[in-house]
Amino acid sequence: MEKESCTFSYCQKPEIVEHETDILVIGGGMSACGSAFEAARWANPQKMRITMVDKAATDRSGAVAMGLSAINTYMGENDPADYVKYVRADLMGITREDLVYDLGRHVDDSVHNFEDWGLPVWKKAPDGHTMDGAQEAPKLSEGGKPVRSGKWQIMINGESYKVLVAEAAKAALKTNREATGVAENHFERVFIVKLLLDEKVPNRIAGAVGFSVRENKVYIFRAKTILLGAGGAVNVFRPRSVAEGQGRAWYPVWNSGSGYALGIQAGAELTMMENRFVPARFKDGYGPVGAWFLFFKAKSTNAYGEDYCVGENFESTKKLYSPYAEKMGTAIRNHMMMLDMKAGKGPIFMQTAQAMAELGKTMDAKQIKHLEAEAWEDFLDMCIGQAGVWAGMNIAPDETPSEIMPTEPYLLGSHAGCAGFWTSGPADVIEATGAPKEWDWGYNRMSTVNGLFMMGDICGASGHKFSSGSHAEGRIAAKSGIAFILDNKDFKPTVTKSADELAAEIYMPFETYEKYKTYSTAPEVNPNYIKPKMLQARMQKIADEYFGGTSTWYMTSATMLKEGLKLLAMLKEDAAKSGAKDLHELMRAWENYHRIWSIEAHARHIQFREETRYPGYYYRGDYLAINDKDWKCFVNSKYDPATGDWKCFKKEYKQLIPD
Ligand SMILES: Cc1cc2nc3c(=O)[nH]c(=O)nc-3n(C[C@H](O)[C@H](O)[C@H](O)COP(=O)(O)OP(=O)(O)OC[C@H]3O[C@@H](n4cnc5c(N)ncnc54)[C@H](O)[C@@H]3O)c2cc1C
């Protein structure tokens, strides 16, 4: 079929806004806010321009949108070297220890800033009792002792966490406007569709293009460096919640794989994209379990009240996954839970009532009341939908246990996952630890595309950064990005395509829809285009059934992957025939396109790694065990934008911190 193009014969032509900047921050979440905050400090004296673009409203965008109850990475009295060991164990032995160590040594400064900006942090009173953030206590930076829910986690009153972090970023952007005289440098509700490579300098970033999700406008940004923090990918696999529960997911529904797709299409090298995260969460509501496990010491059991991580389950797990089985990381615990589910010993319950009763033994009535309020607030902070499910099902968590369930898979690299881009590491750590020299190509967190930096969920092989670590990583990337600009002072970004060509590409789904919408009586069903909802369902079906989603108990194999990738290639082709009736659907169409690239990378990596590195997250039925001899290495890949070729290859893993 002849490829059609948008000539604006059917749809309205958008206003085109061109914006020139030095540092372009894409995203408005934790890492992006960290980068804007840090960039201003170094850029303002140099009169360098910073611009931030977020597809949503930055006050409540990204994974921390609803607030959190705990900051999951805070060193305090802990040694960053121990943090590396913990991350390595949870990620089944393979992680970029230079990046993780670097994060560990910087993260506390971000947490101290959060507290200075007004975030209430729980403290231990001198007599050992717990004070929530409302009570007067010395700050962490002044020696205040945090209330830890685990070795690395600290409790907060975090309803407004994201608002506070955004406020600091916005204030920093304001100082940059004052320093540079630029009128506008924070664009909200602008969805970035693709990155632009430089016309003259090979493998060099030059800008990005996107559109307003509220107004008829296309934005073209020219930039000397880009700090990319557009989050991971949700809704790539068919979710457990369909139909009546559609839209519910654990990972935030607005992170649609843009972070991955933007970098992949620009040719940035990926690492560990085979990794995914399958959290065990409260069934149907997807409510967080962390505080229940860590803070309230709740246990999860099978339907008979038995621990599923012992006995025969543990013995069989050791046979396939030793020495990682013994470390009891998140994936391994998921695996053993699924063994019981498959053996018909489900449902699996979080014993919330038991935990509350246990805690009650050491507390007075007032303290118990406070604890109960906290238990509820944990959900109201992060996942109000869970409170809705409980209310609707007559569940009082202090009286009744609740079901937990492994969710559909998500792609991310800052929580308990590590899928992302391969970046340059911190030179001093690489030097001091004897890490491979090739891990340092000059600018910390720069991808293999010059001037393109990665942060948060999309900086690979370095999970467990969480909210605080993503903020700190944004700051690291910002500082390096500025050094990169200063070292390449004469560079002027040049973009190959004209503004009209770029706008036409972005508005293609409008043109298609307007041209053909009268070909059928129901505009949703049409032989000439595919609406975003249908395309998404098709993509999720492919991922679920061929790449190891919930319907196959996360099982896949070389033959399944091959078949699925064949179907995905056809879907990608069909995505060019997306139809959109309004700006919202235009965003949905481009979100789906980004998801397709993300899931393709994921499948290609799983296909290449011939072992089951992450049992409990996915299984290669044809290689069911872990095979350290051949696969204790990074799997990297690279899409070549010039030729369209995609290559997967091994990269040496090196342990830097001794056990
Ligand atoms: C359910 C859940 C619970 C969590 N709980 C905790 C916790 O208790 N404690 C803790 O410390 N951490 C927690 N985390 C981890 C923490 O939220 C993340 O580590 C952190 O938010 C990642 O930062 P980021 O900048 O990479 O992405 P995000 O903060 O998610 O930001 C992504 C940004 O990109 C923007 N964006 C996406 N696509 C585009 C596009 N195409 N164009 C422009 N902008 C775009 C989004 O609007 C958003 O602003 C949790 C995460 C999840 C998902």
PDBQT file of the ligand as one rigid body, heavy atoms in Angstrom, charges set to zero:
ROOT
HETATM    1  C1  LIG A 701       3.798   2.511  42.197  1.00  0.00    +0.000 C 
HETATM    2  C2  LIG A 701       5.126   3.043  42.602  1.00  0.00    +0.000 A 
HETATM    3  C3  LIG A 701       5.425   3.180  43.936  1.00  0.00    +0.000 A 
HETATM    4  C4  LIG A 701       6.640   3.699  44.332  1.00  0.00    +0.000 A 
HETATM    5  N1  LIG A 701       6.894   3.847  45.658  1.00  0.00    +0.000 NA
HETATM    6  C5  LIG A 701       8.042   4.428  46.047  1.00  0.00    +0.000 A 
HETATM    7  C6  LIG A 701       8.280   4.652  47.426  1.00  0.00    +0.000 A 
HETATM    8  O1  LIG A 701       7.473   4.301  48.287  1.00  0.00    +0.000 OA
HETATM    9  N2  LIG A 701       9.442   5.280  47.766  1.00  0.00    +0.000 N 
HETATM   10  C7  LIG A 701      10.349   5.692  46.842  1.00  0.00    +0.000 A 
HETATM   11  O2  LIG A 701      11.370   6.275  47.213  1.00  0.00    +0.000 OA
HETATM   12  N3  LIG A 701      10.149   5.464  45.523  1.00  0.00    +0.000 NA
HETATM   13  C8  LIG A 701       9.028   4.849  45.113  1.00  0.00    +0.000 A 
HETATM   14  N4  LIG A 701       8.811   4.625  43.777  1.00  0.00    +0.000 N 
HETATM   15  C9  LIG A 701       9.876   4.943  42.802  1.00  0.00    +0.000 C 
HETATM   16  C10 LIG A 701       9.863   6.365  42.265  1.00  0.00    +0.000 C 
HETATM   17  O3  LIG A 701       8.575   6.821  42.112  1.00  0.00    +0.000 OA
HETATM   18  C11 LIG A 701      10.626   6.393  40.936  1.00  0.00    +0.000 C 
HETATM   19  O4  LIG A 701      11.880   5.826  41.172  1.00  0.00    +0.000 OA
HETATM   20  C12 LIG A 701      10.834   7.776  40.347  1.00  0.00    +0.000 C 
HETATM   21  O5  LIG A 701       9.632   8.492  40.274  1.00  0.00    +0.000 OA
HETATM   22  C13 LIG A 701      11.466   7.668  38.957  1.00  0.00    +0.000 C 
HETATM   23  O6  LIG A 701      11.756   8.944  38.500  1.00  0.00    +0.000 OA
HETATM   24  P1  LIG A 701      11.758   9.293  36.932  1.00  0.00    +0.000 P 
HETATM   25  O7  LIG A 701      12.094  10.727  36.823  1.00  0.00    +0.000 OA
HETATM   26  O8  LIG A 701      12.558   8.313  36.193  1.00  0.00    +0.000 OA
HETATM   27  O9  LIG A 701      10.259   9.055  36.448  1.00  0.00    +0.000 OA
HETATM   28  P2  LIG A 701       8.912   9.749  36.893  1.00  0.00    +0.000 P 
HETATM   29  O10 LIG A 701       9.053  10.396  38.216  1.00  0.00    +0.000 OA
HETATM   30  O11 LIG A 701       7.856   8.737  36.738  1.00  0.00    +0.000 OA
HETATM   31  O12 LIG A 701       8.715  10.904  35.800  1.00  0.00    +0.000 OA
HETATM   32  C14 LIG A 701       8.506  10.663  34.439  1.00  0.00    +0.000 C 
HETATM   33  C15 LIG A 701       8.122  11.991  33.803  1.00  0.00    +0.000 C 
HETATM   34  O13 LIG A 701       8.154  11.917  32.387  1.00  0.00    +0.000 OA
HETATM   35  C16 LIG A 701       7.042  12.599  31.852  1.00  0.00    +0.000 C 
HETATM   36  N5  LIG A 701       6.841  12.066  30.495  1.00  0.00    +0.000 N 
HETATM   37  C17 LIG A 701       6.595  10.781  30.137  1.00  0.00    +0.000 A 
HETATM   38  N6  LIG A 701       6.529  10.683  28.797  1.00  0.00    +0.000 NA
HETATM   39  C18 LIG A 701       6.755  11.924  28.296  1.00  0.00    +0.000 A 
HETATM   40  C19 LIG A 701       6.813  12.455  26.985  1.00  0.00    +0.000 A 
HETATM   41  N7  LIG A 701       6.635  11.697  25.902  1.00  0.00    +0.000 N 
HETATM   42  N8  LIG A 701       7.054  13.787  26.837  1.00  0.00    +0.000 NA
HETATM   43  C20 LIG A 701       7.239  14.593  27.929  1.00  0.00    +0.000 A 
HETATM   44  N9  LIG A 701       7.192  14.126  29.193  1.00  0.00    +0.000 NA
HETATM   45  C21 LIG A 701       6.962  12.807  29.367  1.00  0.00    +0.000 A 
HETATM   46  C22 LIG A 701       5.939  12.319  32.864  1.00  0.00    +0.000 C 
HETATM   47  O14 LIG A 701       4.868  13.221  32.774  1.00  0.00    +0.000 OA
HETATM   48  C23 LIG A 701       6.729  12.465  34.175  1.00  0.00    +0.000 C 
HETATM   49  O15 LIG A 701       6.778  13.833  34.527  1.00  0.00    +0.000 OA
HETATM   50  C24 LIG A 701       7.597   4.084  43.355  1.00  0.00    +0.000 A 
HETATM   51  C25 LIG A 701       7.309   3.919  41.996  1.00  0.00    +0.000 A 
HETATM   52  C26 LIG A 701       6.093   3.394  41.616  1.00  0.00    +0.000 A 
HETATM   53  C27 LIG A 701       5.805   3.227  40.162  1.00  0.00    +0.000 C 
ENDROOT
TORSDOF 0
